[in-house]
Amino acid sequence: MTSARTPGGRTPHGRNRAGQGRTGASKGRNGAEGQPGGGRRGRIAQPKGRTGTSTRQVAATPPEPQVPRDVHDPDGVRLQKVLARAGVGSRRACEDLVRDGRVSVDGQVVRELGIRVDPRRAVVRVDGTRVQVDDSLAYVALNKPRGVVSAMSDPQGRPCLSDYVTDRTERLFHVGRLDADTEGLILLTNDGELAHRLAHPSFEVLKTYLAEVPAPIPRDLGRRLAAGVQLEDGPVRVDGFRVVDSRPGRALVEVVLHEGRKHVVRRLLAEVGHPVERLVRTRIGPVRLADLPPGRYRELGRAELGALMAEVGL
């Protein structure tokens, strides 16, 4: 008995003239690329603008228009005044920024000069870069000297970070740590959200170190460090490595990595035969130590603070 056929030469069971099972194989391939479990009966891959052999295009649903949100806070401070106080520019220059549509509040572009905002709650951006307008928050870069513990107080009476910011009225805390023998850049703030994100490994904020180590440095050392070195608590890979200077018996190398494990730079270089004699952290994300003297601090500039916030999604 001859089975009934549908248009296109297919039987009601999905088989074609060319051979039994070809349709099933096709389903399996489609399922592997699109949805898990492809090839099972009843599972259909998502169409890509066409259905079957028809040339009729599937009409896309137009997106709903974005309804402007009211970000005005009648009890707040005028936006141009908030921007000027944050160091963006003069009051007049900040008014121009608002008129030109270069300022957003809580994700909403504003162009009205009468807008008022709460500086402690509003997220304000200029040209897409976050501007911290809450003047109760402080952001400090300190060049920690050698022999200072990374703590704001020490029960043993050792030198600590608070000894270098005695003139600050805010209650600051440090972001991350440097061991006592390591010098260089450490951040102090009272912004808990930023501190949490900078310290969390999921954000992978890069940190740069200069290390004095015994020379000579093998040519393949950078490649080995990038490939990964096994330590007692797991493998570690550097994000960057270069030789800055090399002299008989001594070399200065730069190591970049996002790892935050204890003594990780010292342990890493010791594992490959180059124990650290001196270690200085020179950069955290976009914030550089530059020529800041040991034991001195500076407040972060508006641009580098905005870049630091962007690095961790704020």
C-alpha positions in Angstrom: 0.0 0.0 0.0 1.4 3.4 -0.9 1.6 5.8 1.9 0.1 9.3 1.6 2.5 12.1 0.8 2.4 15.8 1.7 3.6 18.7 -0.5 7.4 18.8 -0.7 7.6 15.0 -0.9 7.4 14.3 2.8 5.4 11.6 4.5 3.2 12.4 7.5 6.0 10.9 9.6 8.6 13.5 8.5 10.6 11.1 6.2 11.5 12.1 2.6 12.2 10.3 -0.6 16.0 10.6 -0.3 16.2 8.3 2.6 14.9 7.3 6.0 16.2 9.3 9.0 17.7 12.3 7.2 15.2 14.6 8.9 16.2 13.2 12.3 19.9 13.8 11.7 19.1 17.4 10.7 17.3 17.8 14.0 20.2 16.6 15.9 22.5 19.1 14.4 20.2 22.0 14.9 19.6 21.0 18.5 23.3 20.8 19.3 23.8 24.4 18.2 20.6 25.9 19.5 18.9 24.1 22.3 20.1 21.2 24.5 18.5 17.9 23.7 18.0 18.6 20.0 16.7 15.7 17.9 14.0 14.6 20.3 10.5 14.5 18.7 8.5 17.6 19.5 11.6 19.8 20.0 11.8 22.5 17.3 14.8 24.8 16.7 14.0 28.5 16.9 13.3 29.9 13.4 15.6 32.6 12.1 13.2 34.8 10.2 11.8 32.0 8.0 9.5 29.1 8.5 9.8 26.0 6.3 10.2 27.0 2.7 8.1 30.2 3.0 9.7 33.5 2.2 7.4 35.5 4.4 9.3 37.5 7.0 8.3 37.4 10.6 7.4 40.9 11.7 9.5 42.1 14.6 7.6 43.6 17.6 8.7 47.3 17.8 10.2 48.1 21.2 8.0 50.1 23.6 9.0 53.7 23.8 11.0 54.6 26.9 8.9 56.7 29.2 11.0 59.5 30.8 11.3 59.1 34.6 11.0 62.0 37.0 14.4 62.3 38.8 13.6 65.7 40.3 13.9 65.8 44.1 12.1 68.9 45.4 14.2 68.7 48.7 17.5 68.2 46.8 20.2 70.6 45.5 20.3 72.1 42.1 22.1 69.8 39.7 24.5 72.4 38.3 25.5 73.3 41.9 26.1 69.7 42.8 28.3 69.2 39.7 30.3 72.4 40.5 30.8 71.3 44.1 32.1 67.9 42.8 34.8 69.7 40.8 33.3 69.2 37.3 33.6 72.9 36.5 32.3 76.3 37.2 28.5 76.7 37.8 28.2 78.3 34.4 30.1 75.4 32.7 28.0 72.9 34.5 24.8 74.6 33.3 26.1 74.3 29.7 26.7 70.5 30.3 23.1 70.1 31.4 21.7 72.1 28.5 23.8 70.0 26.0 22.3 66.8 27.4 25.7 65.5 28.6 24.5 64.9 32.2 22.4 61.9 33.4 20.8 61.3 36.7 20.0 57.7 37.7 20.3 56.8 34.0 18.0 59.5 32.8 19.4 62.3 30.6 18.4 65.7 31.9 18.4 69.1 30.2 16.5 71.3 32.6 18.5 73.6 34.9 15.8 73.5 37.6 16.4 69.8 38.4 17.3 69.1 42.0 18.9 65.9 43.2 19.9 64.3 46.5 23.8 64.1 46.3 23.8 61.1 48.8 21.6 58.9 46.6 21.7 60.1 43.0 23.9 58.4 40.4 25.2 61.3 38.3 27.2 60.8 35.1 28.8 63.3 32.8 29.5 62.0 29.2 28.8 58.6 30.6 31.4 58.7 33.4 30.3 58.5 37.0 30.8 61.7 39.1 30.8 61.2 42.8 28.7 64.0 44.1 28.3 62.8 47.7 30.9 65.0 49.5 30.6 62.8 52.6 32.6 60.1 50.8 36.4 60.2 50.6 38.8 58.4 48.3 42.5 58.5 49.2 45.7 57.0 47.6 48.5 56.4 50.1 52.1 55.4 49.5 52.5 52.8 52.3 56.1 52.7 53.5 57.9 49.5 54.3 57.4 48.2 57.8 53.8 49.6 58.1 51.0 47.1 58.7 47.9 47.3 56.5 45.5 48.1 59.3 43.9 51.3 60.7 45.0 50.3 64.3 47.4 47.7 65.7 47.2 46.1 69.2 50.9 45.6 69.1 51.6 49.2 68.6 53.3 48.9 65.2 53.1 51.7 62.6 49.8 51.4 60.8 47.9 53.3 58.0 46.0 55.6 60.3 49.3 57.2 61.4 49.5 58.8 57.9 45.9 60.2 57.7 45.6 61.8 61.1 44.3 65.0 59.6 41.3 63.3 58.0 38.0 63.7 59.8 36.3 60.8 58.0 36.4 57.2 59.3 38.5 55.6 56.6 39.2 52.0 56.0 41.7 50.3 53.7 40.9 48.5 50.5 42.8 45.2 50.4 46.2 44.7 52.0 49.9 44.9 51.5 52.1 42.9 53.7 54.4 44.9 56.1 57.5 44.4 53.9 55.7 45.6 50.7 55.6 49.2 49.8 53.4 51.3 47.6 49.8 52.1 46.6 46.9 51.3 48.9 43.5 52.9 48.8 41.6 54.3 51.8 37.9 55.2 51.6 34.6 55.2 53.5 32.7 54.0 50.4 31.7 50.5 51.3 30.3 49.5 48.0 33.3 50.6 46.0 35.7 48.9 48.5 33.7 45.6 48.3 33.8 45.6 44.5 37.5 46.4 44.4 38.4 43.6 46.8 36.1 41.0 45.2 37.9 38.7 42.8 35.0 38.5 40.3 35.8 42.1 39.2 39.4 41.2 38.4 40.8 44.6 39.0 44.4 44.6 37.8 47.3 45.4 40.2 50.8 46.3 39.1 54.0 45.6 41.0 57.7 46.4 40.6 59.9 43.7 42.1 63.7 43.6 42.6 64.8 40.0 42.0 68.1 38.2 41.4 69.3 38.3 37.7 69.6 37.1 35.0 66.0 36.7 33.9 65.4 33.9 31.4 63.8 35.0 28.2 60.9 32.6 28.6 60.0 33.6 32.1 57.1 35.9 31.0 55.7 33.1 28.9 55.9 30.6 31.9 54.3 33.0 34.2 51.5 33.7 31.8 50.9 30.0 31.2 50.5 29.5 35.0 52.6 28.4 37.9 51.4 25.9 40.5 51.5 27.1 44.1 50.5 25.2 47.2 47.0 26.8 47.1 46.4 26.5 43.4 47.8 27.8 40.1 48.3 31.5 39.4 48.8 33.2 36.1 50.0 36.7 35.5 48.2 39.2 33.3 51.4 41.0 32.3 55.2 40.7 32.8 58.2 42.6 31.6 61.8 43.3 32.5 62.2 47.0 33.4 65.9 47.0 34.1 68.6 44.4 34.4 72.1 44.6 35.8 74.7 42.0 36.9 73.1 40.1 39.8 69.9 42.3 40.0 66.8 42.9 37.9 63.7 45.0 38.2 60.6 43.4 36.8 57.0 44.5 36.5 54.2 42.0 37.3 50.5 42.6 36.6 47.9 40.3 37.9 44.4 40.4 39.4 45.0 37.8 42.1 44.5 38.8 45.7 45.9 35.9 47.5 48.3 36.5 50.4 51.9 37.1 49.4 51.0 35.9 45.9 53.7 38.0 44.0 56.4 36.9 46.4 55.4 33.3 46.3 55.0 33.3 42.5 58.5 34.7 41.8 60.1 32.5 44.5 58.6 29.4 42.9 60.3 30.2 39.5 63.7 30.9 41.1 63.6 34.7 41.6 62.9 35.5 45.3 61.8 39.1 45.8 64.2 41.4 47.5 62.0 44.5 47.3 58.3 44.9 46.2 56.3 48.0 45.4 52.7 48.2 44.2 52.5 51.0 41.6 49.0 50.7 40.3 45.4 49.6 41.1 43.2 49.6 38.0 43.5 53.2 36.6 45.0 54.7 39.8 48.7 55.1 39.7 51.2 55.7 42.5 53.3 58.0 40.2 55.6 60.3 42.2 53.7 60.2 45.5 56.4 60.1 48.3 56.4 57.3 50.8 54.1 58.1 53.8 52.1 60.7 51.9 48.6 60.6 50.5 46.5 62.4 48.0 42.8 62.4 47.1 41.8 60.7 43.9 41.0 63.0 41.0 37.6 63.1 39.5 38.6 61.4 36.3 40.5 58.6 37.9 37.7 58.0 40.4 35.2 57.8 37.6 37.5 55.4 35.7 37.9 53.3 38.9 34.1 53.2 39.4 33.6 52.2 35.8 36.1 49.3 36.3 33.8 47.7 38.9 30.5 48.6 37.2 29.4 51.6 39.3 
